[in-house]
Amino acid sequence: MVSDIHGESRRLLKVLEMAHYNPSTDRLFLLGDYIDRGSDSKGTLEIVERLVRSGAVALLGNHDLMLVSTYYDPSNLQRWVYNGGYTTLAEFGGFIPERWVRFLEGLPTHHEEPDCIMVHAGLAPGVPLSEQSDQDKVWIREPFLSQYRGKRVYFGHTPTCLLHGEERWEPWYGEDKVGIDTGAVYGGVLTLLDIDTGQVWTA
């Protein structure tokens, strides 16, 4: 499982190589935010698309949603650019290719397993999964971080140094939630987590 790649394509390839990822035997979950801030959003999207074709599950993140929203409504451009979208837009020469809009808007906003839920940002406490809004699933921090109780949730979006309360770029384990955004574009690392064993690979 990996989240918040943010255009760091080389790091993504590195952690997959370190873990000897094999799509025929391994299950891979990508928790969103493939673009913005890093140097290779286009390359990252191409890698994610290939991974999905070979069986990986990729979820939508808030940065991915901002690209899609800007494509359909240019009035969203300022918000996207303010949040790091200028790097992605520059890579594409100021034009958002429809191919990537179609790919990203087709991604789910959560994935559920018997023992856990995977989502980009979190869930609204006390709301059934079937009634959760896509906006909460890709944007929420509070009250999810302090109040959520229930099936274990794996999430990105919030850099783990904020959850640890210190500059520790490693997964954060709460009672029923696990944060895995280890700040690849904030001076931290990109982390691939094996949720069965707890083993991590970083680049």
TIPAVEX-58859 format. One record per atom (N, C-alpha, C): x, y, z; residue in three letters. Coordinates in steps of 0.05 Angstrom, whole numbers, plus 5000, padded with zeros to 4 digits. Example, Ala and Ser with C-alpha at 12.3 -4.5 7.8 and 13.67 -1.06 7.14 Angstrom:
2
526448865156Ala 524649105156Ala 526449345156Ala 525749555142Ser 527349795143Ser 525850015157Ser 
This chain:
203
501749765000Met 500050005000Met 501850255000Met 501050444984Val 502650694982Val 500650924977Val 501351164986Ser 499651394983Ser 501251644978Ser 499951844967Asp 501152114964Asp 503852114950Asp 503852004926Ile 506251984910Ile 507052254899Ile 505052424892His 505552704884His 507752734863His 507552584842Gly 509452614820Gly 512252504825Gly 512652354846Glu 515252234852Glu 515451964840Glu 515451954813Ser 515351704798Ser 517751524804Ser 520151634806Arg 522451474811Arg 522351334838Arg 521351484858Arg 521051364885Arg 519051134884Arg 516851174869Leu 514850964867Leu 516050714855Leu 517450744833Leu 518750514821Leu 520750384840Leu 522150544855Lys 524250444873Lys 522950274895Lys 520850364908Val 519750214930Val 518449954920Val 517249964896Leu 516149714884Leu 518349514878Leu 520649614869Glu 522949444863Glu 524049324889Glu 524249494909Met 525349404935Met 523649184947Met 521049204943Ala 519149004955Ala 518748764937Ala 520148764913His 519848544894His 516848504887His 515548734882Tyr 512648724875Tyr 512248554850Tyr 510348364853Asn 509648184831Asn 506548194828Asn 505548314807Pro 502648344804Pro 501148074803Pro 502547864796Ser 501147604794Ser 500747474822Ser 502247564842Thr 501947444869Thr 501347654891Thr 501847904886Asp 501548114906Asp 499148284900Asp 497848394921Arg 495648584917Arg 496748864925Arg 496349054907Leu 497449324911Leu 495149524913Leu 495249694933Phe 493249904936Phe 494650174936Phe 493550354920Leu 494650624917Leu 492550814927Leu 493150984947Leu 491151134961Leu 490851424951Leu 491651484927Gly 491051744916Gly 493251954917Gly 492752174905Asp 494652404902Asp 497152314886Asp 496752264861Tyr 498852174843Tyr 500352414831Tyr 499152644832Ile 500152884817Ile 500753114836Ile 501953324824Asp 502453584838Asp 504853574856Asp 506253794857Arg 508553844875Arg 511053714866Arg 511053464858Gly 513453324849Gly 514053384820Gly 516153264810Ser 517253334783Ser 516253164760Ser 514752954765Asp 513952774743Asp 511052674747Asp 509152854747Ser 506352764750Ser 505452594727Ser 506252674703Lys 505452524679Lys 506552244680Lys 509052214686Gly 510251944688Gly 508951784710Gly 508251914732Thr 506951764754Thr 504251664745Thr 502751834731Leu 500151744721Leu 500351504702Leu 502451514686Glu 502851294667Glu 503451034682Glu 505151054703Ile 505750814719Ile 503250714734Ile 501750894746Val 499250814760Val 497350684741Val 497050794717Glu 495250664697Glu 496150384691Glu 498750344687Arg 499750074681Arg 499249884705Arg 499649984729Leu 499249824753Leu 496349744755Leu 494549924749Val 491649864750Val 490949654730Val 492049674706Arg 491549474685Arg 492549204694Arg 494549194711Ser 495648934719Ser 494448834746Ser 492348984755Gly 490848884779Gly 490949054804Gly 492449264804Ala 492549434828Ala 489949584831Ala 489349664856Val 487049834862Val 488050114867Val 487150304852Ala 487950584855Ala 485550744864Ala 485850904884Leu 483651074894Leu 484151364886Leu 482051524887Leu 482151804881Leu 483051974905Leu 484852164901Gly 485752344921Gly 484652624916Gly 485052804935Asn 484053074931Asn 485453224908Asn 488053184905His 489453314883His 488553204856His 487952954854Asp 486952834830Asp 484152944824Asp 482552984844Leu 479953094841Leu 480053384832Leu 482053534842Met 482253814834Met 482853834804Met 484553654794Leu 485053654765Leu 482453614749Leu 480953414757Val 478453354744Val 476553584746Val 476253704769Ser 474453924773Ser 475154164756Ser 477854214754Thr 478754444738Thr 478154404708Thr 478454154699Tyr 477854094671Tyr 474954164664Tyr 473154104682Tyr 470254154677Tyr 469454434684Tyr 470854564702Asp 470154834711Asp 472654994716Asp 473555154696Pro 476055294699Pro 476155484723Pro 473855544735Ser 473955724759Ser 475355584782Ser 475755324780Asn 477155174801Asn 480255194798Asn 481155324777Leu 484055324771Leu 485655454793Leu 484755674804Gln 486355814824Gln 486755634849Gln 484655504857Arg 484955324881Arg 486955104875Arg 486754984851Trp 488554764844Trp 491454854843Trp 491855084829Val 494655194827Val 495755254855Val 494055374872Tyr 494955444899Tyr 495855194914Tyr 494554964909Asn 495254714923Asn 497354554908Asn 498854674890Gly 501054524877Gly 500554434849Gly 498154504838Gly 497554404811Gly 499154534789Gly 500554754796Tyr 502054894775Tyr 504254714763Tyr 505354534779Thr 507454354768Thr 506254164748Thr 503954054754Thr 502653864736Thr 501754014710Thr 500554244714Leu 499654404691Leu 501954474673Leu 504254544684Ala 506654614668Ala 507654374653Ala 507554134665Glu 508353894651Glu 506653844626Glu 504153904628Phe 502253864606Phe 502054104588Phe 503854294591Gly 503854524574Gly 501354704577Gly 500254704601Gly 497954874606Gly 495254754598Gly 495354504587Phe 492954384577Phe 492554114591Phe 490154064602Ile 489653814616Ile 488653604596Ile 490253394591Pro 489353194572Pro 486853044581Pro 484953014563Glu 482452874569Glu 483052584578Glu 485052464568Arg 485752194575Arg 486052164605Arg 487352354618Trp 487852324647Trp 485452404663Trp 483752584652Val 481252644665Val 479552394667Val 479352254644Arg 477652014643Arg 478751804662Arg 481351774663Phe 482551574681Phe 481951634710Phe 482551884718Leu 482251954746Leu 479351964755Leu 477552054738Glu 474752064747Glu 473451794748Glu 474851594737Gly 473851314739Gly 474751174764Gly 476551294780Leu 477551164804Leu 475551184827Leu 475350974843Pro 473650974866Pro 474851154888Pro 473151234907Thr 474051394930Thr 474651234955Thr 473950974955His 474750804977His 474750514967His 476050354983His 476050064978His 475749925005His 473949725006Glu 473449585032Glu 474349295030Glu 475749205051Glu 476448925055Glu 474948835080Glu 474848575085Pro 473348475108Pro 474348605134Pro 476848665137Asp 477948765162Asp 478849055161Asp 478449195139Cys 479349475138Cys 478049625115Cys 478349885116Ile 477450065095Ile 479850235086Ile 480150275060Met 482350445050Met 481150685036Met 482250915041Val 481151165032Val 483451365031Val 483051575015His 485251775013His 485551935039His 483352055048Ala 483652245071Ala 482452145097Ala 480152005096Gly 478851915120Gly 475851895116Gly 474451865138Leu 471551835138Leu 470252015159Leu 467852095154Ala 466352245174Ala 465352065196Ala 466052125221Pro 465251945243Pro 462251915245Pro 461351675250Gly 458551625255Gly 456851605230Gly 458051625207Val 456551615181Val 457051345168Val 454951185161Pro 455450935147Pro 457150965122Pro 458750765116Leu 460450785092Leu 458950855067Leu 456550735064Ser 454950775040Ser 453951065038Ser 454051215060Glu 453051485060Glu 455251695062Glu 457751605062Gln 460051795063Gln 460151955037Gln 460752205039Ser 461052375015Ser 463852345003Ser 464052364977Asp 466652354963Asp 468452584973Asp 467252814979Gln 468853044989Gln 470252975015Gln 468752855034Asp 469952765059Asp 472152565054Asp 471652375037Lys 473552155032Lys 476152245021Lys 476152475007Val 478652574995Val 479852815009Val 478252955026Trp 479153205039Trp 479253205069Trp 477753035083Ile 477353065112Ile 479953035128Ile 480153185149Arg 482153135170Arg 480553105196Arg 479653325206Glu 477853315229Glu 474953335220Glu 473253185234Pro 473653045260Pro 474552755257Pro 475252675233Phe 476152395229Phe 478452325247Phe 480552485248Leu 482952415262Leu 482552385292Leu 480852545304Ser 480452535333Ser 478052375342Ser 476052335324Gln 473552215333Gln 472751955320Gln 474051875298Tyr 473051635284Tyr 473551385301Tyr 471551215302Arg 471850955315Arg 470350745297Arg 471550515293Gly 470250315277Gly 472350135263Gly 471550025241Lys 473449855225Lys 475950015219Lys 478249875220Arg 480750015215Arg 480850155188Arg 481750395187Val 481950555163Val 484950615157Val 485750545133Tyr 488350625123Tyr 488050875105Tyr 489651075110Phe 489251335096Phe 491951475092Phe 491851665073Gly 494151845068Gly 493352125075Gly 493952315058His 492952595059His 494252765081His 494252665105Thr 495452815127Thr 498252715132Thr 500352875128Pro 503052785132Pro 503452675161Pro 504852455162Thr 504952315188Thr 506552465209Thr 508252655201Cys 509652815221Cys 507652975238Cys 505453055226Leu 503353195241Leu 501953015260Leu 501652765253Leu 500352565270Leu 502152475293Leu 504752455287His 506652385308His 507252625327His 506752865317Gly 507453095333Gly 510353165332Gly 511853045314Glu 514653105311Glu 515553015283Glu 517953085275Glu 518853015248Glu 519652725246Glu 517652555246Arg 518052265242Arg 516552185217Arg 518152115197Trp 516952045171Trp 516651735169Trp 514751635183Glu 514151355183Glu 511151315188Glu 509951085181Pro 507151055185Pro 506251105214Pro 503851215216Trp 502751275242Trp 500551085248Trp 500650955272Tyr 498650755280Tyr 496950865303Tyr 494350905297Gly 492450975317Gly 490850725325Gly 488950765342Glu 487350535352Glu 485950385329Glu 484750535312Asp 483250415289Asp 483750565263Asp 486050685261Lys 486750825236Lys 489850815233Lys 490750815208Val 493550805202Val 494151015180Val 495851205185Gly 496551405166Gly 499151335152Gly 499251355125Ile 501651275111Ile 502751485092Ile 501851735095Asp 503151955079Asp 505652045094Asp 507951935086Thr 510452005099Thr 511952225086Thr 510552405073Gly 511652665065Gly 513752655043Gly 513252505022Ala 515252485000Ala 516052754988Ala 514152944988Val 514753204976Val 515053424998Val 515353335023Tyr 515753525045Tyr 518353475060Tyr 520253355047Gly 522753285061Gly 522753015074Gly 520552865070Gly 520452595081Gly 521052385060Gly 519652165061Val 520151935043Val 517451835031Val 517651675010Leu 515351535000Leu 515451255013Leu 513251165025Thr 513150915039Thr 511250715026Thr 512250475022Leu 510550255014Leu 510250075039Leu 507750025047Leu 507149875071Leu 505849615064Leu 506949395075Asp 505649135074Asp 503749115098Asp 501149135093Ile 499349145116Ile 499048875130Ile 499948655117Asp 499748395130Asp 502048355150Asp 504448455143Thr 506748405160Thr 507748655175Thr 506948895165Gly 507949135177Gly 510549235165Gly 511649075147Gln 514249155135Gln 513949395117Gln 515949575118Val 515849815101Val 518349825084Val 517949955060Trp 520250015043Trp 519950315037Trp 522150455038Thr 522150745034Thr 524150835013Thr 523551055000Ala 525351164981Ala 524951474981Ala 
